[in-house]
Amino acid sequence: MYSLLDKVNDPADIRGFSMEELKTLCAEIRDYMIGCCSRNPGHLGSSLGAVELIVGIHYVYDTPKDNIVFDVGHQAYAHKILTGRKDLFRRNRRSDGISGFPRREESIYDVFGTGHSSTSISAALGLAQAAQFKGTGERTVALIGDGALSGGLAFEGLNNAGISKSDLLVIINDNNISIDKNIGAMHEHLLRLTTHPAYNRLKKDIWDRMGAGRLRDLVQNIVVTTKSHLVQDSGGDLFEALGFRYFGPIDGNDICQVTDALERLRNMSGPRILHTITTKGKGYAPAEEDQTTWHAPGMFDPVTGKRLGSDNRRESRYQDVFGEVLLELARKDDRIVGITPAMASGCGMNLLASEMPERFFDVGIAEEHAVTFAAGLAAGGMKPFCNIYSSFSQRAYDQIIHDVALQNLGVVICLDRSGLVGEDGATHHGNFDMAAYRSIPNCIIAAPRNETELKNLMYTASRTPYGPFIIRYPRGYGEGMEWRQEEFEELPIGKAEKMAEGKGVAIIAAGPVANRVCDAVHEYREEHGENPSLYNIRYIKPLDTEMLDEIIGSHESIITVEDGSVAGGLHGAVAEYVTAGTRQIPVRAIGIPDRFIGQGTQSELRAQCGLDKENIYRVICEEMRKIRKNFGDLK
């Protein structure tokens, strides 16, 4: 039971609270958030650090009339709790629950859906401009983390907003870390602003000792108007040069400072920036001490902070395979370098960063730059491995075409988190990559079915002089293979693996789903005494046309199975080839349908899309019955 939070069902409920009551409310929101996330995992650290900012915005601004746009949305849990979704938050990110990110369909308070980084300023500028056109008077606030400022779209938004004269407040939530520790020029700029000795002497020796009152208000105004001159030598005029009025930095975890600053800035006109300093994981010691792990810690004991279930698996995750193999390849080949857009630990590249820091590049949240930077390295004779989460790679589509494929440069693009990723939902599923990149000339697209194949495809890619060589693999654990002991093997490009010899139906599978198909085929053979053929395609592009010709000549139908969009993916490739030939046989698809898939566990979503063993078995039965009906006994 919470003395204040239990009374809050709408932001209007908090606007009569005193400062002391707001402090209590922030503590209760943190406690509630920790309790919920300990049993129902989510993005905890970012949201703990942003509680005072969100409470302050809803306290000062007239939401939902006024607009709040979140960047990414990792930090928005307090927003959901305050806006009528407190009870629903217990089922946050579940298949039957609310989204872990702001979502327009979910609430009138979620004015813009998010999930990817660096979008908030552009979207907020559009909302502010629309309000100006309509003359409705609503105000617009964008809340962006300092890590998201490393993304190019954020700079494009700043550049445009600075000359717009729109009523836009951008709040920088500066906590020195997005998921991994932030890097880059913008991070260094913000760090200089917050550590400049002249500014901090003024703040420490005068402002912080005054307490509340008119004298402090006077000095605060002096600080606001003179700070840019005090820190000019550290680059403090950058935001002013872009056309913004810059204010701060303030303590973003002090609700008094937050509300005071917001009340002063609310009625100003034009584009302005409030720079706030927060602590990721604020208020929960384990999350403050290990901010990367507690970005999304999984289940844990809220009292002790012990994470639950994290050490019980013996299998390797695909990201572990990637990280270890990349380091091993780099030891053997001094041309190999690693590039990540701010996901070093998430993709496993932290191993390379630790042993060979000079051959590791974290470029910030900038997928477009990552790909073109990799292209430049390849043009200069290096062998770059650029690891990007599949859904984030969509941002670099032009660069993959124009800067890598058109010039046929040997860049290895590893797409982590391909297919159905789980609880993060539609913004994070990596189901479009095969369909998106299959049409690009010079591309090689591969999908390993287990850890050993990922290892060997990375080895094959390292020895392939042209590119791009795209390797897609899923989030989570592999098949339990003893891959570390296996010698490297080069897998011929465009050649599939026959896993089962049979008649009637030929099943062509891409990626780890081939293992579930293998289980379904085995069950069918045990039940019916006959066997469909099964092929692990390995390469979606170039296709193994010899294999397809053999299938078309000896089978009566084909089933394609893929953890990706059936519209244009493996099914599209196989159907196109069959249609162009002289013998036409039906091609049936199992995969992700042509719609956006929501959130849930990976197993729940696979069942929803028909990618579980039970549905695959059912489809095999249906196709084999059709063939027996039309062609008789297959034995």
N, C-alpha and C positions, 0 to 999 in steps of 0.2 A: 504494500500500500504506500502511495506517495502523497504527501500533504498537498502539493501543488499540481503535479503532473496529472493526477487523477481528475482534476477539475478542468483540464485543458482539452477541448475538442476542436478548437478553431483558433487561429492566431489572434482573433479579436479578444479571446479570453485572457491573454497575457498583457494587454496594453494598459491595464490599470495596475499592474504589479509595481511595487517599489523596487529599487535597486537590490536590496537585500533579498527580496522574493525572487528576483531574476537570477541571482547567484544560486539560490536554493534550487530553482527550476533547472538550471544548467547541470547541477550535480545530480539531480534526479533523472534527467534525460540520459546522462552518461551511465548511471547505474542500470537503468532500464535497457539501454542499448547493449551493455556488456552482458547482462543476463540473457537477453534474447539471442545474441550472436554466439554465446557460449554453447547453446543447444542447436541453433540454426545458423550455420556459418555464413559470413558475409564480409564485406570490406569494412573492417572495424577501425583501423588506425586513423584513416583519413577523416572519418566521420567524428571520432572522438575529438580530433583537433579543431574541428570547425563548429562546435556546438555554440559557443558565444557569438560567432559571426552570424549564424543562422537565426538564433534567438534575437539578436540585435536587429537584423534586417526585418524580421516579422514584427518586432516591437515598434520600430520607427516607421516602416512603410505600410501602406494601406493595401496589403495583399488580401484577396487575389486581384484587386483592381490594378495595383502596381505589379510589375513583372520581375520575377527573379529567374535568371538563366544560370544554370549550373554548368561548369565545364566537367566533362566526363560524367560526373554524378557520384563518384566514389564517396564524396563528402556529404551527401544529401540526406543521410538517415535522420538527423534531427528535424529536417524539413518535413519528412514523411510523418514522423511522430507528432509534430505540431499541427499538421493539416488534416486531421480527421482519420488518420490511418494508424493510430497508436496500437489498437488491438490487431489490426491486419499485419502489423510489422512482425508479429510472432511467426508468420508464415512467409516472410520476405524471401524472395528468390525461389520459392517452391513452385511446383507445377500448378498448384491451385491457389497460389498466393500473389502478392503484389510484386512488381518488378524491383530489382535492386538498383535501378536507375530511374531518373525522372522520365515519365511517359505520359504524353498528352491524353491518351485514352483513359488514363487512370484517375486523373484529378484535374480540376480547374486550376489548381495551384502549380501544376507542372506545365508551364506555358510553352516549353520547348523540350522535345525528347533528346536525350544525350546518351552517351556510351563510349564514344571516341573522344580523343583529346583535341583541345585548342579551338573548339567551335563556338565558344560562348560569346566572344566579343562580336563576331560577325552576326550571329543570330540576335543578340541583344541590340545591336545597331539597327537591324531590320525592324525589330519590334518598336524601338524608340522612334524610328522614322515613320512607321505606320501610325503611331500615336500622334505624331506631329501632323501628318496628313489629315487624320480624322478630327483633330482638335479635341480629343477626349481627356487629355491632361494626365494620363497615367505616366508614372515614372518607371524607369527600367534600370535594373542592377544586374551586372554580370559578375559572378564569383568564379575566379580562375586561380588555380594553383600555380606556383612559380615554375614547376616542372612543365606545365602545359604551355608556358611562354616560350619554350624551346621549339614549339611547332610553328612551321611557316604560316599556317592559316591564322594564328594569333597575331603575327606581325602584319599580315595583310589587313586584318580587321582593325588593328591599331592605326595603321597608316590611313585607312579610309575614314575611320571614326574621328580622327583628330581634326579633320577639315570639315566635318559634317555639321557642327553646331548643334547636334542632337543632344537631348537631355539623357545622358548616359553616364552612369557611375560604374566604373570597373574596380572591383575589390580584388587585390592580389593577396591570396592566402599563401604567404611565404613561410614554408616550414622546412626548407632546405632538402626535401626529399619527396619524390613522387612515388615510385615503387622502390627503385634503387636510388642511391644518392645522386642528386642533380649535378650536371656538369654543363659547361658552355659559357659563352660570354654574358648572356643575360643573367645567369645565376651569379657570376662574378660581379656583375654590375649591382645586383640587389644586395649582395653580401657587402660590397663596399659602402653602399648607402647605410646599411644597418650597423656597420662597425666603425664608421668614420669618427675619429677621436673628437673633433670639434663639436659635432652634433651630440655625441653621447656625453661629453662634459657638460654641455648646456642642459641636457635633459636630466642627467644624474644630479648635478650640483644645485640646480635651481628648481626646475619644474617638479621633480618627484618629491621634493621636500616641502612643497607649499601646501599640499592638501587641497581640498575643494574650496572654491570661493572666487570672488571677482579678480583677485590678484593673479591667481593661477590662470583664469580665463584670459587675462591680458597677456601673460607670458606665453600662453599657448598660441595665441594669435601671432605673437612676434616670431615664435618658432616656425609656424606655418609659412609666414611671409619671407623669412630670412634663411630657412634651411637650405634651399637650393643654392644659395651663395656660399654657405659654409661647406657644402660638399661638392662644389662645382668641379674641383680637381679630380674627384672620383667618378665623374660621369653623371652627376645628379640631374643634369639638364636634359637627359635623353627623352623622357616622357614629355617634358615641356616642348622640346623640339618637334615632337610628333603632334603637337597641338592640344595636349592634355594639361589640365592643371593638376599638379601632383601634391598629395598630402600624405604625411606619415614619415617614417613608419610608426605605428602604434602597436600596443600589445593586443593581439587579436584574441587572447584568452582572458582578457579583463573586460567583463561585460560593461563596466562603467565607461572605460575608454571607448569601447566599440559604439555604444549607444550615443555617447557624447559626440563622437566624430560623425556618425551617421546623421544625427539631428542637425549638425552644422552644414553638412554637405547636401542634405536632401533638397533644400530649396535653392541651391545654386543652379545655374544654367550651364549648358554646354558640356562637353566631354571632360571627365575628371577621373582621377585615379586615387584610391585610398590603399596605401601599402600597409598590410598588417603582418605581424610576426606571430606565428602560432607554433605549437609543438604537436607533431603527429603522435597520436596515441595519448594525448593529454588526459591526465586523471587516472590512468591505469598503468602502474609501474612496468609490468612486462611489455606492454605495447610501446612505452616511451623508451625502454632500454634496447629493444630489438625491433626497430621500426619497419625493416624490410619484411621480416617474418610475419609481423602482426598487421601488415597491410591487409592480408586475408588469411587468418591463422587456422581456419577450420574449427572443429569443435575443441573446447577447452574447459577446464575447471575454473570458474570465475573467481574462486577464493584463492587458489594456489597459483593460477596462471599456467598450470601444466596442460600442454596440448595433448589431445586424446586421439589415439589411432594413427598418429603420424609415423610411428616406428614399427608398426606391425606388419608391413609389407616387405617381402624379400625381393619382389620383382623390381626391375628398373623402370623408371619413367622414360618416355621417349626423349624428353629434354636432357636426361642424364646421359643417355646414349649419345645424343648429339654433342654434348659438351665434352665428354671423354674422348670420343672419336676425333673431334676437331683438334683437340690438343695433341693427340697421338699423330695425326696427319701433319700438323704444324711442326712437330719435332722432326719429321722425316723430310719435309719440303719447306724450305725457307721462303718460298713465294706465298705461302698461305697466310692470310690475315683474316680476322673476324670483325664483322660490323654488326652492331645492334642499335635499333632506335629505342634506347632506354629500357631494355628488357634483358640485361645481362644475366641476372640470377634466374629470371623466369625461363630463359631459353637454354641455360646451362653454359653460357659463354663466360661466366665468371671464372671458370677454371683456366681458360686461356688468359684472361685478364690478370690472374694472379701470377702465373708462371712466365708469361711473355707479354707484359703490359705494352711494350713497344709495338706489338702486332695486334693489338686490340683497340677497337674504336667504338666508343659509345657516342653516337652523334646527337643524342637527345631525341625528343619525340618528333622525329622528322623523317618519315618513311620515304618521301620523295627524294630528299637529300641523300639518304642512306643508299638508295639504288644508284643514283647518278655518281655519287662518290665512289661506289663500288665499280661502276663502269670506268671511271677515270683510273682507278687502281689497276683494273684489268688491261686497259689500254697501255698502261705503263709497265706491263709485264708481270704483275702480281696475280695471285689466284685468290680473289676475295670470296669468303663465305658470308653472305648477308642473310641474317636470320630475322624474319618478320612474322608476327602472328598473322595467320591467313586473312582474317577479316580486316586487319590494318593494312595489308598489302594492297587492298583496293585503292588506297590513296596514291599509290605509286604506279598506277596502271600506265600512264603516259610515259613515265621514265623507263619502265620495263620495255615498252615498245620502242620508243624513240632513241633512248640512250644505250640500251643493251642489245635488244634483238636486232634492230636495224643495222647496227654495226657488228653484229655477230660476236660480241665480246664474251669471254669465258667467265661470267659471273655465276656463282652457285647461289641460288635463292632458296633458302630452306624455310618452308611455310609451316611453322609450329601451329598447334591448335586448329588444324584443318578438320572439317566435318562438324559434328554436333558437340559443342564444348560443354553444355550443361547449364548450370544455374544462372550464368550471365545473360543468357537469352539471345534475342534476335540480333542485337548489335554486335555480338561476339562470335556467333556461329561462323565457321569457315567453310561454308558450303558452296561458294561461288567460284573458287579458284580454278578448278578444272575447266569449267565452262568459259570463264573469262580469258584464260591464257591459252587455251587450246587453239584458238584461231590466229595466234600470233606466229608468223613465220620464224624459223630458226630456233624455236623453243623446244626443249626436251622437258617432258613432264613425267615424273616418276612417283609411284606410291608404294612404299615398302609394306609388306604384310606382317613384319615382326622386327625385333631389334636387330637381328643379324642382317636382314636386308637393308635396314637403314644404314648400318655400318658400311655395307658393301656398296650401296648407292653413293654414299659420301665419298668413298674411295674411288669409285668409277668417275664421279663428277670431278674429283681432283686431277684426274688423268685425261679429262676431256678438254681439248684446247678451245672449243667454241661454246657458244651458249646463247641465251641463258639456260642453265640446267636447273630446273625447278624440282625440288623434292618436297612432297607434302606428307605430313604425318600428324596423328591426332594428339589431343591433350590426354595426359594420364599415363597409366601403367601399360607396359607391353604384355607379351605373351609368356613371360617367364623363361625366355631362352638364355642359355649360357653363352652369350654373345662375346664376352670379353676374351674367351679362350680361342675363338675362331680366327683363323688366318684371314687376311683381306683377300677378297675375290672380286675381280672385275666382272660386272654383269653386262653382257652385250646389249648395247642400246637397241631398243625396239624389239626385244625378244621376250616372250612370255614364258611362264613355267606351267607345264601340265601337271596338275596335282592328282587327277583321277581320270582314268580311261573309262568311257561308257558309251551309251547309245541314246538316240532319241533327242535328248535335250543337252545342250552345251551351256554351262554356266560360266560367265566371264566376270571375275570379281577384281576390284581394285582396292588395295590397302588391307588393313587388318580385318575388315569385314569378311575377307576370304576365309579366315579361320572359323567364323560362325557358319559360313556356307559349307565348309568342310564337315563341320559337325552335323549339319542338316543332311548333307549327302550321305554321311555314314549311317545316320538314323534311317534314311529312306532305304538304303541297301539292306539294313538289318530287317526292316519291316516287309520289304517287297522283293528282295532277292535280285534286284536289278540296279543298275548304276547310271546316273547321268554323268557326263564328262564335266570336269572342273578345271578351269584355267586361272592362274594368278597372272593378271595382265602385266604387272610391274610398270610398264610404260604406257601411259595414256597417249603420249605423242613422242616419237612416232609409233603408230600401231604396228603390231606384229601381223602383217597382212598374210604371211604364209600360214600362220595359225588360223586366221579367219577363213582363208580359202579352204583349208582342211575341214574346218567346222561346217562351212556352208555346203561342202560336197558330201559330208557324211552324217549330218544331223538334220533334224526336222524343225527345230526351233532353238532360239537363243534366249537366255535370261542374263541380263547385265545387273550387277549388284555394286553399288558405290555409296560411300559415305559423303555424298556431294549432290549437287543439284542435277536431277535427271534431265532437265531442260538444257541441253547443250554440253553435258559432261560426257562420261564414258558411254552412256546409252546413245547420245547423239552421234558420237564418233562411230560406234559400231553400226548403228542404223543407217548412217550415211553410206558407209562402205557396202553394206549388204544391198541397199537400194540401187547403188551404182553398178552392181554385178548382174550376171545373166540369170542366176538362180535366186529367187526371192523366197526367204523363209522369215517367219515372224520373229521380231525382237521385242521381248517383254522387259520392262524396266522395274527394278527395285532400287529405291533411293529416296532422296529428299525431294518432296513434291514442290510444285511451283507456287510456293507461298512462304511467308516469313514464319519461322518456327519460334515458339515461345520458350519459356524457361522450364527447367526440370532437371532431374539427374540425367546423365548420359544414357543410362539403361531405359529410363522412362521415355526419353525422346526417340531412341532407336525403335522401341516398340510402337510408338506413335507413328513413325515413318515407315514401319514395316521392315526395319533392318535387324530385327531380332531373329534368333534361330527359329522360333516357332512359326513366324510368318514366312520365312524363307522356305521352310519345310512344306508349308501349305501351298506355296506357289509351285514348288517342284512337283508336288502331287497333282495339282491341277494341270500342269503342262504335260506331264507324263500320261495322265488319263486321256487328254486330247489326242496325243500321238497314238496311244494304243487303240483308241476308237477309230482313228483315220487310217492307221497303217498296220494294225494287228500287233501280235506278240513281238517284243523287242529282243527276246533272249536268243 
